[in-house]
Amino acid sequence: MNTIQDYAELVSLGMTIPTVVLAIAVVHMWMPSAKEAWKQESKSGHDWFIMGVVAGFCGSALDNIYWFLPWTAAFLDHPAFADLTNFGVFFNIFFRQGLGIVAAFCHLRAAELSTRPKLKFLNSVLVSSYLLGIAYAIILVISYGN
């Protein structure tokens, strides 16, 4: 351990364990309520909020579990770091971005149902954000694509 980067990686690796354990504890505690909320035909703001908590913490736990591996490899100067990092994009898509989007949608839906006057912007924010993401990807392909 020679650099501040080495110490930061070590601290991050140590903090990953309580992050994952506590995220799993949150999911464990809220999962029964989330299952009940999911079954509701007409969901309240409270139902959406609970489902968002579970989705967000599931995503966080799974994302942190995966990234624990390449960062451990980096700390150990193990050659698997490059492959694990390259493969990490698939975990990002499903766990970080996918479940993050689900969690955000649920929390925004909860806010929309819980505020007075009623907010009616969730669908426009969702569609706009996807269109911006698609536009960004198209710009990258046009500008730098092979």
C-alpha positions, -999 to +999 in steps of 0.1 A: +000+000+000+018+030-013-007+056-024-038+073-011-056+053-039-046+021-022-060+033+012-092+045-005-097+012-022-092-006+011-117+017+029-142+012+001-138-026+002-143-026+040-174-003+037-189-026+011-196-054+036-219-033+059-234-016+028-245-051+015-255-065+049-276-034+058-292-033+023-302-070+027-315-063+061-337-034+047-350-058+020-357-085+045-376-062+068-397-045+040-402-075+017-435-087+034-450-052+031-437-049-005-454-082-014-487-070+001-483-036-017-477-054-050-509-074-046-530-042-041-552-035-072-552+002-064-519+012-049-515+041-025-485+064-023-474+043+007-475+011-014-454+027-041-429+040-016-424+006+000-419-011-033-394+016-043-375+010-010-372-028-018-362-022-054-336+003-046-320-016-018-321-049-039-303-030-066-278-015-042-270-049-026-265-067-059-245-039-074-222-037-044-218-075-043-206-075-079-183-045-077-167-059-046-150-085-069-132-062-094-122-038-067-107-066-046-089-077-077-076-042-082-064-040-047-045-073-051-032-063-086-049-094-099-052-097-137-089-105-134-096-068-127-098-059-164-122-087-173-144-082-142-146-044-149-155-050-186-182-075-176-195-051-150-216-032-176-241-060-176-245-058-138-248-020-141-277-023-166-298-047-145-289-038-109-277-002-108-296+014-136-325-011-140-335-014-104-325+023-098-351+033-125-377+010-109-370+025-075-371+061-087-404+054-106-419+040-074-408+069-053-420+095-078-453+077-081-456+078-043-448+115-043-473+121-071-501+103-051-491+120-018-489+156-027-515+183-028-520+197-054-515+165-074-483+164-095-488+150-130-453+149-143-441+113-137-448+100-172-433+131-189-401+128-167-399+091-175-403+095-213-381+125-214-353+108-196-354+078-219-354+101-249-324+119-236-306+086-230-314+074-265-303+107-280-270+105-261-263+070-273-271+080-309-247+110-306-220+087-293-225+062-322-226+090-348-196+108-334-174+080-322-189+047-334-168+022-354 
